[in-house]
Amino acid sequence: MTATLVIIVVVVALVLLLAGLALATWFFGWDTDRFMAPRRAAVTEAGERTADKVEDFRDWLRLGR
């Protein structure tokens, strides 16, 4: 019974922590764009490069070289 109580307390504490973080984010007007924009650009670039490599590989297969 004690282990179950500890798990419940930990889960409630995590939920309250996340709720507090969400409230602080809303109150202070924080935005994730400042942190995520460079990562989004990097992932987009990586996706484009991967698509280009796949297209080159398909051309290589089609031409038989």
Backbone as CSV, one residue per row, in Angstrom:
resi,resn,N_x,N_y,N_z,CA_x,CA_y,CA_z,C_x,C_y,C_z
1,MET,0.828,-1.196,0.000,0.000,0.000,0.000,0.871,1.259,0.000
2,THR,2.002,1.199,0.651,2.875,2.363,0.735,3.471,2.714,-0.626
3,ALA,3.846,1.694,-1.403,4.416,1.942,-2.725,3.387,2.607,-3.636
4,THR,2.147,2.188,-3.543,1.085,2.792,-4.345,0.897,4.254,-3.965
5,LEU,0.963,4.539,-2.690,0.807,5.920,-2.218,1.950,6.795,-2.714
6,VAL,3.162,6.262,-2.709,4.324,7.012,-3.201,4.175,7.308,-4.691
7,ILE,3.737,6.328,-5.450,3.539,6.527,-6.892,2.473,7.583,-7.143
8,ILE,1.391,7.535,-6.398,0.321,8.524,-6.563,0.840,9.926,-6.225
9,VAL,1.607,10.044,-5.160,2.154,11.351,-4.766,3.107,11.867,-5.835
10,VAL,3.939,11.018,-6.389,4.881,11.428,-7.436,4.131,11.876,-8.682
11,VAL,3.113,11.143,-9.075,2.333,11.510,-10.263,1.628,12.846,-10.043
12,VAL,1.026,13.033,-8.887,0.353,14.305,-8.580,1.364,15.446,-8.571
13,ALA,2.556,15.218,-8.016,3.586,16.259,-7.990,4.031,16.626,-9.402
14,LEU,4.185,15.636,-10.272,4.569,15.918,-11.658,3.480,16.695,-12.399
15,VAL,2.236,16.326,-12.174,1.129,17.043,-12.815,1.085,18.489,-12.334
16,LEU,1.267,18.694,-11.042,1.281,20.065,-10.511,2.469,20.855,-11.035
17,LEU,3.620,20.205,-11.182,4.792,20.880,-11.738,4.546,21.307,-13.180
18,LEU,3.978,20.415,-13.969,3.671,20.759,-15.362,2.618,21.852,-15.454
19,ALA,1.629,21.810,-14.577,0.606,22.853,-14.561,1.224,24.192,-14.176
20,GLY,2.134,24.181,-13.214,2.817,25.420,-12.826,3.677,25.970,-13.948
21,LEU,4.358,25.082,-14.661,5.165,25.519,-15.799,4.287,26.096,-16.906
22,ALA,3.158,25.465,-17.164,2.229,25.982,-18.174,1.678,27.338,-17.758
23,LEU,1.360,27.499,-16.477,0.869,28.789,-15.990,1.940,29.871,-16.122
24,ALA,3.177,29.549,-15.762,4.269,30.521,-15.887,4.506,30.886,-17.346
25,THR,4.428,29.900,-18.235,4.599,30.162,-19.666,3.521,31.110,-20.167
26,TRP,2.294,30.859,-19.769,1.191,31.729,-20.189,1.330,33.115,-19.572
27,PHE,1.672,33.185,-18.285,1.737,34.459,-17.573,2.846,35.351,-18.121
28,PHE,4.018,34.786,-18.358,5.145,35.582,-18.831,5.190,35.711,-20.348
29,GLY,4.331,35.008,-21.042,4.268,35.111,-22.503,5.460,34.496,-23.198
30,TRP,6.028,33.457,-22.603,7.175,32.798,-23.218,6.733,32.070,-24.469
31,ASP,7.635,32.023,-25.432,7.344,31.354,-26.686,8.482,30.394,-27.013
32,THR,8.162,29.274,-27.573,9.194,28.293,-27.902,9.868,28.583,-29.232
33,ASP,9.374,29.559,-29.970,9.925,29.825,-31.291,11.395,30.242,-31.222
34,ARG,11.759,30.948,-30.178,13.146,31.391,-30.034,14.091,30.195,-29.943
35,PHE,13.637,29.130,-29.297,14.472,27.950,-29.137,14.303,26.966,-30.287
36,MET,13.112,26.928,-30.848,12.812,25.899,-31.835,13.095,26.310,-33.272
37,ALA,13.160,27.593,-33.574,13.369,28.031,-34.956,14.665,27.479,-35.559
38,PRO,15.804,27.565,-34.854,17.022,27.001,-35.450,16.933,25.487,-35.643
39,ARG,16.315,24.804,-34.708,16.178,23.354,-34.828,15.226,22.997,-35.971
40,ARG,14.159,23.753,-36.107,13.209,23.513,-37.195,13.891,23.721,-38.540
41,ALA,14.717,24.750,-38.637,15.437,25.011,-39.886,16.420,23.884,-40.182
42,ALA,17.102,23.398,-39.149,18.057,22.307,-39.350,17.359,21.028,-39.784
43,VAL,16.221,20.725,-39.177,15.489,19.510,-39.541,14.935,19.628,-40.959
44,THR,14.467,20.803,-41.324,13.967,21.017,-42.682,15.089,20.832,-43.703
45,GLU,16.247,21.395,-43.405,17.398,21.246,-44.299,17.812,19.787,-44.426
46,ALA,17.833,19.080,-43.311,18.199,17.664,-43.352,17.184,16.868,-44.170
47,GLY,15.917,17.189,-44.035,14.895,16.509,-44.815,15.043,16.756,-46.304
48,GLU,15.351,17.994,-46.650,15.546,18.316,-48.066,16.758,17.591,-48.635
49,ARG,17.838,17.549,-47.868,19.038,16.856,-48.347,18.792,15.355,-48.491
50,THR,18.058,14.793,-47.551,17.749,13.366,-47.629,16.889,13.076,-48.851
51,ALA,15.899,13.928,-49.096,15.038,13.737,-50.272,15.859,13.841,-51.554
52,ASP,16.813,14.770,-51.584,17.663,14.898,-52.766,18.512,13.646,-52.973
53,LYS,19.057,13.103,-51.886,19.885,11.892,-52.007,19.041,10.706,-52.469
54,VAL,17.819,10.601,-51.971,16.941,9.507,-52.398,16.627,9.649,-53.881
55,GLU,16.380,10.867,-54.319,16.085,11.105,-55.731,17.294,10.778,-56.605
56,ASP,18.491,11.141,-56.151,19.708,10.790,-56.889,19.886,9.273,-56.953
57,PHE,19.603,8.582,-55.858,19.723,7.127,-55.843,18.730,6.491,-56.812
58,ARG,17.512,7.014,-56.853,16.519,6.482,-57.799,16.966,6.702,-59.243
59,ASP,17.539,7.868,-59.515,18.060,8.119,-60.867,19.191,7.153,-61.184
60,TRP,20.046,6.900,-60.217,21.164,5.984,-60.414,20.649,4.587,-60.714
61,LEU,19.621,4.148,-59.989,19.044,2.828,-60.254,18.382,2.768,-61.618
62,ARG,17.673,3.825,-61.960,16.950,3.839,-63.228,17.904,3.831,-64.416
63,LEU,19.005,4.564,-64.292,19.957,4.649,-65.394,20.913,3.460,-65.418
64,GLY,20.914,2.674,-64.367,21.728,1.470,-64.352,23.210,1.730,-64.151
65,ARG,23.533,2.765,-63.463,24.962,3.068,-63.236,25.331,2.788,-61.829
